[in-house]
Amino acid sequence: METQKNNTKVPFNKILYASFIFFACYEIFAKHSYVDAAASLGIALAFDPFNTQQPWNERPMWQKVWLFVHLGIVGLLFGLGVGLGDK
């Protein structure tokens, strides 16, 4: 007997990734706390939204670019938070 895989389920890491992204947007727009938003975005990177079974070298270029841009935004927000708090 063959088992069928249900491809309609959203992996839990994608839900957590999106949740931390939304929480970071809340931190930026509602609370104006850039360091907290950078922390939330950094935590979101721990929950890789792509196929976690695929090695880094075999991933498509657009996925690598997406993750590096995400990391750049984390650094930008952290720098912005530290710079604005350094009055």
BAMI-971813 format. One record per residue: residue number from 1; x, y, z of N, C-alpha, C in turn. Coordinates in nm, 4 decimals. Example, Ala and Ser with C-alpha at 12.3 -4.5 7.8 and 13.67 -1.06 7.14 Angstrom:
// BAMI-971813
R   num       n_xx       n_yy       n_zz      ca_xx      ca_yy      ca_zz       c_xx       c_yy       c_zz
R     1     1.3190    -0.5690     0.7800     1.2300    -0.4500     0.7800     1.3200    -0.3300     0.7800
R     2     1.2850    -0.2250     0.7080     1.3670    -0.1060     0.7140     1.2900     0.0030     0.7870
// end
This chain:
// BAMI-971813
R   num       n_xx       n_yy       n_zz      ca_xx      ca_yy      ca_zz       c_xx       c_yy       c_zz
R     1     0.0849    -0.1186     0.0000     0.0000     0.0000     0.0000     0.0890     0.1242     0.0000
R     2     0.0615     0.2138    -0.0892     0.1402     0.3347    -0.1034     0.0742     0.4501    -0.0281
R     3     0.1546     0.5274     0.0421     0.0998     0.6444     0.1114     0.1181     0.7666     0.0235
R     4     0.0213     0.8529     0.0280     0.0280     0.9764    -0.0492     0.0631     1.0909     0.0435
R     5     0.1476     1.1791    -0.0078     0.1883     1.2950     0.0695     0.0930     1.4113     0.0408
R     6     0.0487     1.4766     0.1462    -0.0414     1.5899     0.1313     0.0423     1.7157     0.1103
R     7     0.0426     1.7700    -0.0114     0.1234     1.8877    -0.0440     0.0514     2.0182    -0.0144
R     8    -0.0693     2.0133     0.0375    -0.1437     2.1355     0.0632    -0.1139     2.1943     0.2002
R     9    -0.0430     2.1199     0.2853    -0.0104     2.1710     0.4182     0.1016     2.2734     0.4097
R    10     0.0858     2.3820     0.4817     0.1900     2.4841     0.4897     0.2843     2.4437     0.6021
R    11     0.4153     2.4350     0.5732     0.5089     2.3993     0.6800     0.5076     2.5018     0.7932
R    12     0.5313     2.4503     0.9129     0.5247     2.5338     1.0326     0.6283     2.6449     1.0298
R    13     0.7456     2.6203     0.9677     0.8483     2.7236     0.9648     0.8065     2.8431     0.8791
R    14     0.7252     2.8220     0.7765     0.6770     2.9342     0.6961     0.5809     3.0211     0.7764
R    15     0.5008     2.9579     0.8590     0.4072     3.0334     0.9435     0.4843     3.1170     1.0456
R    16     0.5849     3.0568     1.1073     0.6666     3.1317     1.2037     0.7446     3.2437     1.1363
R    17     0.7986     3.2184     1.0180     0.8713     3.3200     0.9427     0.7798     3.4405     0.9158
R    18     0.6622     3.4135     0.8641     0.5676     3.5213     0.8340     0.5232     3.5927     0.9611
R    19     0.5054     3.5199     1.0698     0.4629     3.5815     1.1960     0.5671     3.6792     1.2475
R    20     0.6940     3.6413     1.2410     0.7988     3.7311     1.2876     0.8146     3.8511     1.1944
R    21     0.7894     3.8334     1.0659     0.7920     3.9463     0.9720     0.6812     4.0451     1.0067
R    22     0.5612     3.9948     1.0306     0.4500     4.0830     1.0662     0.4740     4.1525     1.1996
R    23     0.5323     4.0796     1.2946     0.5618     4.1402     1.4240     0.6673     4.2493     1.4093
R    24     0.7646     4.2291     1.3215     0.8661     4.3322     1.2966     0.8024     4.4559     1.2334
R    25     0.7089     4.4360     1.1424     0.6385     4.5508     1.0821     0.5594     4.6267     1.1877
R    26     0.4979     4.5542     1.2812     0.4271     4.6178     1.3912     0.5234     4.7003     1.4761
R    27     0.6406     4.6445     1.5045     0.7410     4.7154     1.5843     0.7852     4.8436     1.5146
R    28     0.7988     4.8392     1.3836     0.8443     4.9565     1.3090     0.7360     5.0632     1.3028
R    29     0.6166     5.0255     1.2584     0.5138     5.1247     1.2283     0.4320     5.1681     1.3490
R    30     0.4089     5.0810     1.4443     0.3260     5.1170     1.5597     0.4091     5.1679     1.6773
R    31     0.5204     5.1017     1.7037     0.5996     5.1364     1.8215     0.7252     5.2165     1.7895
R    32     0.7636     5.2250     1.6623     0.8844     5.2950     1.6184     1.0078     5.2458     1.6929
R    33     1.0151     5.1165     1.7142     1.1278     5.0537     1.7826     1.2064     4.9724     1.6800
R    34     1.3112     5.0333     1.6256     1.3852     4.9709     1.5174     1.4746     4.8563     1.5653
R    35     1.5280     4.8669     1.6854     1.6126     4.7588     1.7372     1.5281     4.6344     1.7642
R    36     1.4095     4.6514     1.8203     1.3204     4.5376     1.8427     1.2757     4.4757     1.7097
R    37     1.2520     4.5594     1.6108     1.2140     4.5085     1.4791     1.3294     4.4307     1.4169
R    38     1.4521     4.4800     1.4352     1.5689     4.4078     1.3834     1.5824     4.2726     1.4520
R    39     1.5547     4.2682     1.5813     1.5613     4.1407     1.6535     1.4560     4.0431     1.6010
R    40     1.3354     4.0916     1.5763     1.2296     4.0046     1.5243     1.2633     3.9539     1.3844
R    41     1.3177     4.0418     1.3008     1.3564     3.9985     1.1670     1.4723     3.9007     1.1717
R    42     1.5633     3.9202     1.2650     1.6735     3.8262     1.2806     1.6257     3.6892     1.3248
R    43     1.5296     3.6869     1.4147     1.4723     3.5596     1.4582     1.3972     3.4937     1.3429
R    44     1.3335     3.5738     1.2589     1.2610     3.5181     1.1438     1.3554     3.4421     1.0514
R    45     1.4806     3.4856     1.0426     1.5766     3.4160     0.9573     1.6056     3.2745     1.0067
R    46     1.5860     3.2497     1.1349     1.6077     3.1150     1.1881     1.5060     3.0168     1.1328
R    47     1.3909     3.0659     1.0915     1.2857     2.9819     1.0346     1.2874     2.9986     0.8826
R    48     1.3763     2.9261     0.8193     1.3963     2.9334     0.6752     1.2636     2.9065     0.6031
R    49     1.2136     3.0021     0.5226     1.0836     2.9825     0.4580     1.0891     2.8896     0.3366
R    50     1.2082     2.8507     0.2958     1.2232     2.7662     0.1787     1.2444     2.6214     0.2216
R    51     1.2754     2.5345     0.1276     1.2958     2.3929     0.1550     1.4194     2.3747     0.2424
R    52     1.3992     2.3349     0.3663     1.5108     2.3213     0.4594     1.5930     2.1959     0.4331
R    53     1.5414     2.1036     0.3557     1.6149     1.9814     0.3227     1.7152     2.0034     0.2093
R    54     1.7021     2.1153     0.1392     1.7880     2.1430     0.0246     1.9170     2.2112     0.0717
R    55     2.0331     2.1576     0.0336     2.1596     2.2213     0.0733     2.1739     2.3608     0.0130
R    56     2.2551     2.4433     0.0785     2.2718     2.5827     0.0367     2.3228     2.5924    -0.1067
R    57     2.4179     2.5094    -0.1444     2.4769     2.5162    -0.2781     2.3802     2.4774    -0.3885
R    58     2.2748     2.4048    -0.3557     2.1779     2.3606    -0.4566     2.0549     2.4513    -0.4643
R    59     2.0502     2.5523    -0.3830     1.9343     2.6426    -0.3856     1.9404     2.7348    -0.5062
R    60     1.8235     2.7764    -0.5559     1.8217     2.8750    -0.6645     1.8791     3.0092    -0.6169
R    61     1.9323     3.0841    -0.7109     1.9966     3.2111    -0.6788     1.8986     3.3086    -0.6129
R    62     1.7720     3.3086    -0.6553     1.6771     3.4054    -0.6010     1.6514     3.3805    -0.4520
R    63     1.6584     3.2539    -0.4074     1.6410     3.2253    -0.2652     1.7596     3.2775    -0.1846
R    64     1.8791     3.2609    -0.2375     1.9979     3.3117    -0.1701     1.9937     3.4637    -0.1614
R    65     1.9552     3.5277    -0.2716     1.9456     3.6740    -0.2729     1.8414     3.7207    -0.1724
R    66     1.7272     3.6531    -0.1682     1.6211     3.6881    -0.0735     1.6729     3.6854     0.0703
R    67     1.7437     3.5792     0.1073     1.7922     3.5660     0.2445     1.9012     3.6682     0.2759
R    68     1.9887     3.6995     0.1788     2.0909     3.8009     0.2023     2.0305     3.9408     0.2118
R    69     1.9302     3.9706     0.1320     1.8609     4.1001     0.1422     1.7908     4.1107     0.2774
R    70     1.7299     4.0019     0.3209     1.6650     3.9985     0.4518     1.7676     4.0289     0.5610
R    71     1.8847     3.9668     0.5532     1.9907     3.9911     0.6503     2.0395     4.1355     0.6436
R    72     2.0464     4.1923     0.5244     2.0852     4.3327     0.5092     1.9850     4.4270     0.5739
R    73     1.8573     4.3951     0.5626     1.7538     4.4771     0.6253     1.7654     4.4699     0.7769
R    74     1.8003     4.3511     0.8294     1.8219     4.3371     0.9742     1.9346     4.4308     1.0184
R    75     2.0449     4.4291     0.9454     2.1569     4.5174     0.9786     2.1210     4.6644     0.9659
R    76     2.0454     4.6990     0.8627     2.0025     4.8370     0.8425     1.9148     4.8847     0.9571
R    77     1.8196     4.8020     0.9974     1.7312     4.8409     1.1081     1.8069     4.8517     1.2397
R    78     1.9022     4.7597     1.2613     1.9817     4.7676     1.3838     2.0651     4.8958     1.3848
R    79     2.1277     4.9280     1.2719     2.2045     5.0510     1.2624     2.1179     5.1749     1.2774
R    80     1.9998     5.1715     1.2212     1.9069     5.2835     1.2333     1.8621     5.3013     1.3788
R    81     1.8334     5.1898     1.4454     1.7922     5.1980     1.5838     1.9019     5.2493     1.6745
R    82     2.0228     5.2039     1.6518     2.1354     5.2505     1.7331     2.1680     5.3960     1.7002
R    83     2.1623     5.4314     1.5721     2.1932     5.5683     1.5311     2.0933     5.6694     1.5817
R    84     1.9645     5.6363     1.5755     1.8621     5.7279     1.6229     1.8586     5.7364     1.7746
R    85     1.8995     5.6309     1.8421     1.9021     5.6310     1.9889     2.0262     5.6950     2.0448
R    86     2.1187     5.7330     1.9574     2.2474     5.7896     1.9989     2.2454     5.9412     1.9849
R    87     2.1438     6.0047     2.0408     2.1247     6.1497     2.0209     2.2169     6.2292     2.1017
// end
